[in-house]
Amino acid sequence: MTRRLLLAAAALFATPAPAALADDIRVDMPGLMAVYRDLHANPELSMQEARTPAKLAAEARKLGFTVTEKVGKSGVVAVMRNGPGPVLLIRADMDGLPIVEQTGLPFSSKVRAVARSGVETGVMHGCGHDTHMTAWLGTAKRLAAMKDRWSGTLVMILQPGEETGEGAKAMLDDGLYSRFPKPGHVLAFHDAAAIPAGVIGITPGYALANVDSVDITVRGVGGHGAYPQTTKDPIVLASRIVTTLQTLVSRENDPANPAVITVGSFQAGAKHNIISDEAKLQLTVRSYKPEVRKLLLDGIRRIARGEAIAAGMPDDKMPVVTMREGEYTPATFNTEGFSNRALELFTQNFGPQRVIKTPAVMGGEDFSRFWLADKSIESLIFWVGGTPRKDYEAAGGDAAKLPSLHSPFWAPEAETVIATATEALTLAALDVLKKG
């Protein structure tokens, strides 16, 4: 009799069998896909999210969460307390991109909005945040229905402004860790264009890069293009700066430490025969380690000034280098323990063909701020492939031949992404919040 009771108790409190969870998610999918198509057709730009959080906040309330809106301007915090135990935070980002959609989907976005630049633009979920939000809802639904299987506190947040790198900071500054239960684990996923649909990728350690935006205003003395000796040409000087900047990566940085400096914009002059008095450069600077970031940013200042001195520019005409601190996104770090446990858990559930270790990338993600706010927290963001298998195989696995994230043609195999991510997030949550 005692043995039977022990077996019954073990069955009651065990993590649900993978097949049972997958079956429950399959039942949820028609409703989730309806939500996905609505989110996809109605994207909103960064820090302009209004319809999106209101819609999903209402859904979370129906599931029994205590919901607070307008955290960090337009973020949502949904809390479910379910007895003693750990606190787990699951995050999804909400914002779309200023892109005119060209996927040809029947529910394509026709939305237009005015970007911060003042330019009217199309708006599209070109980074898959609509799949993130839908899987967030699917996970909330499963965990709310399985409260007898876990104990602790679940904090599910919808974050604005990921694409501009400001939303996570805005929510933290608005008391995410003081007004609401502070997590011991933070968890998220991102759809991926370079992985076949339904395949999960995990990168222990550094996963995404520091992202710095830098402006350089190169000043000169303008004049007639026929008489260059009477001028100080800022285009020539700016060109020297562009080429010398590359030596920071190729000759000053340790090749074992990844680094990128890209000059994405070079603007100067207005007419063939006029030497302008100013040139403007816009840079994106990528790194992982703090010391590499410092080397690059200090080097940019030094090279801009040094090339100006070499060109004979007086002190009052030195280039102006501006680090756009408000747009800085810190490197994303997946803690080893959480990453390796997820690799083990997901491999057991999905099989080794669907779970891989992925290399770090130079993209940026402000999810990192939730860990940097307190490095005792266990943190993980994982990838879920979105490229249809037939397209991936036709391209021979070459991501350069496929639509990428931020492409007007990016149309992930949404049902596979959402179902896979919902199952993975739910499994990880049940593992963190397991009873006993």
N, C-alpha and C positions, 0 to 999 in steps of 0.2 A: 504493500500500500504506500509506504513512504517513498519507494523508488518511483512509483507511478506519479505521485505528487511532484517529485523533483523533475521528472521528465516533462510533465505538463507545464510547470513553471518555466523551465528552460525554453519550451516552445513558445510560451506567451511573450517572453521578454527578448527573444532572439531577433536579430535583424531579419526582416522578411526575406523569404526566398526570392532570388532575382527574378524568376519567372513570374511570381505573383505580382511583384512591383511593376515589371514590364507590362503585364496584362492590364493592371489598373491604369497605367499611363496611356496605354492604347485606347482604353475607354474614354479617357479625358481628351484625346487628341482632336476630335472634331470641334469641340468647344474652344480649345486652345488655338487651333488654326483659324477660327473665325476672329479671335482676338488678334492674332498675328496679322491677318490681312487688313484689319482695321488700322492697326498701328503702322503698318507699312504704307498705307494710303494716306496717312495723316501725320507725317513727321513734323517735328518742331526743332528750330535751331537752338544752339547752346544757350542756356540761361534764359531762354524764352519759352520753356516748357510750361504749359498750362493745361491743355486738354489731356495730354498723356498722363501726368500724375493724378489728375482728378479721376480719370477712368479707372486706373489701376488701384488707387486708394479705395475706391468704392468696392472693388472686387475683394481686396484684402479684408475689409470690414465684414463682408458677407461670410468670410471663412472664420471669423472669430478673433481676428487680430485687433489690438488696440492701435489705432492709426493716427499719426501726427503728420500734417501736411505743411508745406512751405518751410521746411528745414533747409537752411542754406539757400534761401530764395524760393526754390521750387522742388526741393527734394522731399521724399516721403520716407517715414520711419514707421514700420509695422512691427509690433512686439507681441509675441505670444509666450506667456509664462506658463510653464508646465511642470511645476515642482522644483525640487533642488537639483543642482547640477551645473554644468558649464554654461557659458554664454557663447553662442555662435552667431556671427553676422554674415549674412549672404547679401551680396550687392549686385545690382544690375544698373547699367547706365542707360539714359533715355534719349540723348540728343541725336538729331540727324545732321546732315552735312549740306552745305550750299552747292548742290550738284543737281543738274537737270537729268532726271532718270531716263535711261534708254534701254531698260531691260525688256520691254515689250510685255511685261506681266499684265494680266487683265485688271489687277488691282494696283497698278503703278501709281506713284505719287504724281499728282498734278498741282501740288501745293507750291505757292510762291510766297516769298517773304523778303523783308529787307534785312540784309546782313549788317553787322556793325560798321562795315566800310561805307554804308549808305547805298550800296548797290542792291537793286532788286534781283533776286535769284530764284531758281528752282530749289526745292528742298527734297532730299532723298535719304532714306536709311541705307547709305552706301557703305556702312561699316558693320551692319548686322545687329545694331542695338535693338531692333525690333525682335530678333530671335532671343536676345538676352532677356528682355522683359517678359516675353511669353514663357520662357523656361523658368524664370523667376516665379511667375504666377503658377505654373504647373508644379513647381517644387513646394510652394506655399500650400497648394491644394492637397498634395500628397501628405505632407507633414501634419497638416491640420486634421486629416482623416486618420492619422496613425499615432495619435497622442498617447495611446496605451503602449507604444513601442519605444518611447524616449522620455527623458527627464532633463529639465534644464530650461534655458531661456533662448528663444529664437528671435533674433533681430534681423528683419529683412528690409533693406533700404533700396530705394530708387534714387539714383544720383543724377543730378543735372550736370551739364557742362564738362563732360569728359573730353570732348574734342578740343576744347580750349584750355584744358589743363587746370581748370579752376573749381570744378564742382565738388571734388572730395574735400579740398581745403575749406570751401564755403560751408559744407556740412559740419566739419570738425570745428570750425570757428563758431558755429552756431550751437555748439554744445552736444554734438553727437555722442561723445564719450562721457559727458557729465549729466546731461538731461535724461539719457537713456542708459540701459544696462551696458556696461563696458565689456566688449568681447574678449575671450581668450583665444578665439580663432576667427579669422576673416577669410571668406571664400568667394570666388567669382569664376566665371568662364568667359572666353571670347571665341566667337566663330573664326575660322581660319580658311583662307583661300588656297593655301599651299598644301593642304592635307585633304585626302578623300573624305567625303561625307560620312559621318558616323565614327571616324577614327579620333581618339582622344590623344592629345599630346601634352606632356608634362615636362617642365624644365626646372629641375632643382637648382637653387642658387639664383644668380642674376638671370632674369628672363627677358626684361625689356630695359631700354636705355634711359639715362639722363637725357633730357631734351632741353637745350638752351636756344633761345632766339636772340640774335645779335644784329644790331644796326650799325653800320659805319657810314658816316657822312665825310666824304673826302673833299676838302676845299682846295681851290686853286685860284688862279688869276685868269679871267677870260679875255678873249680878244679875237682878232681875225685869223682864220685858218691859214691864210697865206703868210702870216708873220708870226710864227710860233715862238720866235725868240723874245717877243714882247709879252709872253704869257707864262703861266705855270699850269700845265695841262693836267686837270684832275683825272681825265680818262686814262692817260698813261700811268699816272701814279696809282690809281685804283687797280689797274691791270697788274701792276707789280705786286700790289698787296694780295690780289687773288692768287697769283701763282706762288708767292712765298708762303702763304698760309698753308699750302699743302705740305710744306716741309715740316710743319708741326707734327703731322701724322707720320710722314715717311722717314723723318730723320731725328725727331726729338722724343717721340713716344716709343715706349717698348712695344715691339710688334706683337708680343703676347697679350697686350691689353688693347682690346678693340677701341677704335676711335674713328669718328667721321667729322669732317668739316665740309659742308656744301654751301656754296654761294648760289642761292636760289634766285636772286634778283640783282641786276646791275643796270641802273638807270642814270643816264646823263645825256645832256645836249638836246638840241631841237632842230638843228639845221646843218647841212653839209659843211659850210665854210665858216662856222663859228665854233671857237673853242670855248666850252662852257666854263663856268666858275665853280661847278659842284658836280660830284658824282655820288650816288647812293648805292650801297650794297646791303643786302639782307642775307643773313647766314642762319643755317640750322647746324647746331653743334651737338654731337652724340658721343656718349661714353657710358661706362658702367661705374667704375671706381671713382670716389671723390677726388683722389689725387690726380687722376687722369683729367677729370673735368677742370681742376684748377690749372693744370699745365696748359690746357687748350685755351681757356679764357684769358689767363695771364699772357699767353703767347700772342693771342690776337691783338691785345692792346699794344704789346711791345713791337710787333711787326708793323702795325699801322703807323705808329710813331716813327719807327726806324726807317721805313721806306720814305716817309715824308721828309725826314732829315736828309736822307740820301738824295732826294730830289731838290733840295735847297729851299724847302718851305720854312718860313719864319715861325717862331713859336705861336704867334697869334693865328696861324693858319693850319695848325696841327689837326689831323682827323679827329672827329668826335665819335667815340665808340660807346654805344649804349647797350647794356645788357638788359633785356626785357624780362625783369625778374617776375613780373606777374604772369608770364607765360611759361615759366620754368616748370618742368615735370621731372621729379626725381626718379632714379632708376628703380625698377620693380624687382624685388627679391622674394623668391619663394623659399620659405624656411625648409631646411632639409628634412626634419621629422615629418611635417605635414605632407610634403611632396612625396616622400618615399612611402608613407602609409597609403596615400591616394593611389600611387602606382600599383601597390600590392592589392589594394581593395578593388580597383577598377579592372586589373588584369584577371582577378578571380571571377569577376562578374561578367565582363565583356569578352574575355579571351585575349591571348597575347597578340592576335592579329589586329586588334582594334585599340590597343594601348601602346604608345611608343614614347620614348624619351626624345624630346625635340631640342634643337640648339637654340641658344638665346638669339634674339633679333634686336635690331637697332630702332624699332618702333618705340613709341612712348605710351604710357598708361598711368593715369593719376591714381589708380587703385593702390599704388605703392604708399600713398600718404597714410592709409589706414594702419599700416605696419610701422611706418616711421614715427607716427605719433606715440608709439610705445613698442619698442623692439622686443618686449617679452611676449608679444602676441605671435601666435602661429599663423602664417599667411600663405595662401595659395591662389593663384589664378591659372587656370589650365585652358588649353585650346580644344575646340571641337571642330573637326573638319567640315567644310560646307560645300566643297566642289563635287558635283555629281561624279560618281565613280567612272562612268563612261567618258566624260569629258577629261577627267584626270588621266585615264589610260590612253585616250586619243592623243593627248599632249605628251605622252611618255613621261609623265610626272614632272615636266618642266613648267614651273610656276610662271615663267616669263611668257608662256603661250596661253595663259589663262587670265580671265579678268581678276584683278586684285581687289582687296579692300580699298575703298574710296574711289572705285571705278564706277562710272555711270552704268556699266553693264553687270555689276556684281549682283547676282541673284542666287544665293545659296540654296541648297536643297533643304528648304526650311523645315519641313516635317521631320527629316532625319536629325537635323541639328537640334531642334527643340526636344524631341523625344530622348535623344542621347543625353543632352545636357540635363534635362529634368531627372532622368534616372541617375546620372552621376552625382548631381548636387544632392539628391535625396539620400543616396547611399552614403555619401561623405557626411551629411548632417546626422544620419542615424548612427554612424560610427562615432562621431564626436560626442553626441548626446546620449549614447547608449546607457541604459540603466545599470547601476551597480559599478 
